[in-house]
Amino acid sequence: MEPSRRAFLRTFTGSGLLAFAWLKDDWAVHLARAQEAAPSSQPPSVAAGNENFWFHIQQAFDIDRSIINLNNGGVCPSPRVVHEAMKRQLDWANHAPSRHLWEDQDPQVELIRVRLARQFGCDPEELAITRNASESLQIVLNGLDLKAGDEVLTTTQDYPRMLNTLRQRERREGIVLKQLRLPVPIQSADQVIKLFEEGISEKTKAILVCHVVNITGQILPVAEICRMARERGIRTIVDGAHAFAQITYQCADIDCDMYGVSLHKWLTAPIGTGFLYVRKELIKSLWPLQAAPIEKDDNIRKFEEIGTHPTAPRLAIGEALTFYQGIGPARKEARLRWLRDYWAQRLSKYERVRFHTNLDPAHSCAIATFGIEGIAPNDLAQRLWRQHKIIVTPIVHEDFQGIRVTPNVYSTTQELDIFCDAIGDLIEKGLPEKEPAAQPAVTQPATSAPASAPAS
Ligand SMILES: Cc1ncc(COP(=O)(O)O)c(C=O)c1O
C-alpha cells in the first residue's frame, strides 16, 4: 500500500474494523505481528501450535472461506503479496511487451535463478526455471540417451504423467520401464532401499523416484537410493514436486543427478512455475525438450528455450521465496505436520479408518491418505463437497484406495474440526442410499491406462 493511503487510513480510521482492513492489506505488518507472537528463538515444535502466529499467516491469503480446501497437494493458492506481484508484472509487460517482457523482465529472471538456487543449495548454473515439475521431469525423461533394452527403474506410485513419458519411450524406442510396488503404508526406509536394491539389474540405466509420494505423502529415502545408484553408475532422477518447501533439505543432502519441482505447490508461487536441477557435468549430455542452439549445449538455460511466455509468474517466485523464508522453513514444516496430526489423530480413533500413510514424522509431513472401510473414495469425496463444501482428493490405486487430505499454512483448526466432524458423521450414519448423479472418478492407475485427471 502506498504511503499516502496508509497515512489517510491512520488519520481517518478510529474503528478497529477499518484498522484491521488496513492490516489485511499489508503483509509486512502481519509478518511483524507474527514475529511478535512467535519470535525466531521459539523452537519450531512450539511455534507449530502457536495460533497467534498462524493467524497472521492465514490472513496473508485471499481465499474463499465459504469452502474448505484440503487439496493443497494439487496446487496451492498464492499469498496476496505473491499474487499482486505477479499481476503487477503482467500489467507492466502488457504496456509494451516487446520491450518490457524481453528487455526488462527476462533479464530479471537471473536473480530469481540465484535466489532459488540458494534455497535449494545448488549452483545457479545448475538450475533451469520451468513451468512445473511435469516439464522439468519430461525434459529429463525424454532427454536422456537410452537405447532399446535399457531399463528405467521406478515405482507403481510414481506420477502418471512421468510414467506415461517412459511408456511412450517404451513404444517408440523399446526401452524398458520396470515398476516396483511400494508397501502401503511403508514401514521403514530400509524396506524401500532393499526394494530398489533388488530391482536394479545390469540393464538399469536410470532410476526415477519420488521424494514425497503424491498419493500417500510418504517421504522416501532418496539420498540412500541415489547413493546406491551412483555406486553402480545409474542416473538418478528425483521427482521433488511435493518436497520443495514442504520439508526442509538441501540439494547436497540428496545428491541426485536431476531433480524436478513444481513451485505452485508448497512454495505457493504463481501457477505455472517450477524448476529443474541438473548436475553440472551432465547438462551437456542431456537433450532439451525444445531444441536449443549448439552454443548453449552446456548451459542450463538451454532447457528454458520455450518461446514467448509470461515472465510475470517467474518474477513473482521472488515474493514467494521471501514469504516462505519469512515464515521459516523449519517452522512451516513443523506446522504442516502439526495440522496433519491435528486431523489424523482425531480420525485414528475410528475402527473403520485405515491410514495408508505412515504418520511417523520421519516418514511423512503435510499429506496423509486414509480409507474408510465400506465407503468408496469417490463417493466420500463427492459427499464432502456436496454437503460440506470440503475439497479432498479421492485416490484409486491398484494397491489401495482412500482420500488424500492436504491442509496448508492458511488452513485453520476450525476447518479441520468441521472436516473431522463430517467424517465422524459419515462413519456413524453411513452414506445415503441414493446420491445425486456421480461426477467422473479421479483414478490413479499405476501400471495400466493413463489417467486423464491424475491426483496431483
Ligand atoms: C509426484 C508428482 N510429480 C509430478 C507432478 C506434476 O506436477 P505439475 O502438474 O505441477 O507439473 C505432480 C503433480 O501433482 C506430482 O504429484
The ligand as an SDF file (V2000), in Angstrom:
LIG
                    3D

 16 16  0  0  0  0  0  0  0  0999 V2000
    4.7360  -36.5510   -7.6130 C   0  0  0  0  0  0  0  0  0  0  0  0
    4.3230  -35.5870   -8.6760 C   0  0  0  0  0  0  0  0  0  0  0  0
    5.1260  -35.3980   -9.7140 N   0  0  0  0  0  0  0  0  0  0  0  0
    4.8270  -34.5380  -10.7010 C   0  0  0  0  0  0  0  0  0  0  0  0
    3.6720  -33.8060  -10.6520 C   0  0  0  0  0  0  0  0  0  0  0  0
    3.3430  -32.8470  -11.7510 C   0  0  0  0  0  0  0  0  0  0  0  0
    3.1950  -31.5720  -11.2350 O   0  0  0  0  0  0  0  0  0  0  0  0
    2.6760  -30.4080  -12.1890 P   0  0  0  0  0  0  0  0  0  0  0  0
    1.2820  -30.7610  -12.5810 O   0  0  0  0  0  0  0  0  0  0  0  0
    2.7640  -29.2050  -11.3460 O   0  0  0  0  0  0  0  0  0  0  0  0
    3.5720  -30.4030  -13.3490 O   0  0  0  0  0  0  0  0  0  0  0  0
    2.8030  -33.9740   -9.5880 C   0  0  0  0  0  0  0  0  0  0  0  0
    1.5550  -33.2180   -9.5230 C   0  0  0  0  0  0  0  0  0  0  0  0
    0.8290  -33.2540   -8.6080 O   0  0  0  0  0  0  0  0  0  0  0  0
    3.1400  -34.8780   -8.5640 C   0  0  0  0  0  0  0  0  0  0  0  0
    2.3420  -35.0700   -7.5280 O   0  0  0  0  0  0  0  0  0  0  0  0
  1  2  1  0
  2  3  1  0
  2 15  2  0
  3  4  2  0
  4  5  1  0
  5  6  1  0
  5 12  2  0
  6  7  1  0
  7  8  1  0
  8  9  2  0
  8 10  1  0
  8 11  1  0
 12 13  1  0
 12 15  1  0
 13 14  2  0
 15 16  1  0
M  END
$$$$
